[in-house]
Every structure is written in structure tokens, then in C-alpha cells.
Amino acid sequence: MKKTSGEGIKIPATDVYPISMTPPAPFHTELAALLPRLRRFARTIAWHREDADDLVQTALERALARSEQWQPGTRLDSWMFRIIKNAWVDEVRGRIRRDRVLAPEEAGEHVGDGSAEAQQQRIAIEQAIAMLSDDHRVVIGLVLVDGLPYKEAAEILELPMGTLTSRLVRAREALQALLSDQARTVP
């Protein structure tokens, strides 16, 4: 079919659609499906919701800018977890001031609510995880929070399996010690 311009010249029709009407590429579809897992992982290592959201956004920007580096048929989730981990390392290195004086906003969300005890436990766990080293937080996030197999977590972190296993053992012990210390100090 040919279209006519205003001057009567025949212009061949092309199958050009506005960007909003083109179907998403498989890469974009898979990336969108990973968003909840990426956010959960970022929340585990960054602890603050805003930092986690910024971390996911940074990782998505990096992934989209370098999408040609991802090879179809490989694990997109592993690639994205590695990007998040590297973005977090970059963020931590760039920070001058780490500790926050004020309690997080979430600490007061459920005051007087029947779920206050569960909320207190959640906050205690978050605080304990935040007190872990970055290496321990990343391992806890991948294996315990996101439920990845040890082998896959080792590949993401580019660590030998034995190093990942021993790091996870130390992270669990440190987390248990922190939680038991918090339990003793709660009136």
C-alpha cells in the first residue's frame, strides 16, 4: 500500500511503529521479571529502602547500557546479581559517612499495632544484618534471603565454593551472636 504526501507524491508504506508499540525484547522482558528478586537482594545488602532502590536503578542502568555484553542462553539473574554487588562495592567505597544517627523510618511504622512484636523482630534482624561486614551481608543476601544454591552464589561472587561456604558459616555465626546480644539487651 502506498501513501500519498500532501503534494501527490507516492511514498512507500513501511512497518514503522512508535517505540511504545514495539514489543519488548526478550532481554527487557526477562529483566522486568527479575525486578522483585533484584530489589530483595539490594535490600539485603544495602539495608535502607532508598539505598536499595538506588542500587537497583544503578544496576539496571548499567545492564541496559551494556546489554550487548549479556549473551542469550546465559543466566541473566547471575549477571544482574553481580552488577548489583559491584555497584554496591562502588557505592560503599564512595561514601564518606556511613553511619546514620537517626532511627530508620520503619522503626515507628507499627507502634501500637498487634504486629508490633513481629515488626520488632524484623527490625532486630535488619539491624543485625546491617552490622555484618559487606562480604557477610552479600553472602547472607544471596544464599539465605534469595535462596540461591551455593554453587550459583559462588559463581556470582566469583569465589571458590569453599570460600563461599566458610564465609557463610562465619556470617551465620556472627548473625546469631548479634541477635542473641540484642535479645539480652531488650528489657
RAZI-V180763 format. One line per field, one symbol per residue. phi: phi as a letter, one per 40 degrees, with the letter a starting at -180 (. if undefined). psi: psi as a letter, one per 40 degrees, with the letter a starting at -180 (. if undefined). burial: # if it has 16 or more other ideal C-beta (glycine too) atoms within 10 Angstrom, else .. Layout:
# RAZI-V180763
phi = ???
psi = ???
burial = ???
This chain:
# RAZI-V180763
phi = .bbbcccgccbccbcbbcdcbccccddcccccccdcccccccccccgcdccccccccccccccccbccccbdgcccccccccccdcccccccccccbbcbccccdccbcbcgcccccccccccccccccccccdccccccccccccgccdcccccccfbcdcccccccccccccccccccccccccc
psi = hiihieeehhhhiighiideeiiiiddddddddedddddddddddddhdddddddddddddddddfdedhhieihddddddddddddddddddeidhdihdiiidededfheidedddddddddddddddeiiddddddddddddefiidddddddefiiddddddddddddddddddddddddeh.
burial = ..............................#..#..###.########..##..##.###.##......#.....##.###.###.##...............#.....#........#...#..#####.#...###########.#...######.#....##.##..#..##..##..#.....
